[in-house]
């Protein structure tokens, strides 16, 4: 038997930027998700030159992390606020 087979999986959910988190109460999860959505918002657009038609495209990016919108953290937070304890 492999040694890893004896270690149970971590309790909690995977949260982008934090890792696996076991929330002490559901209110903490909601509070954190609300804060994430306050920081990670769409920022106008970013013009990007591409070699296909059209030559300039407009892409929305996150104001906080600069990733394509919606970023991973905003997606997680939106789902967290519309689900209970990580389940639908």
Helices and strands as residue ranges (DSSP letters): G 3-6, E 13-15, E 19-21, H 26-39, E 42-49, E 56-62, H 72-81
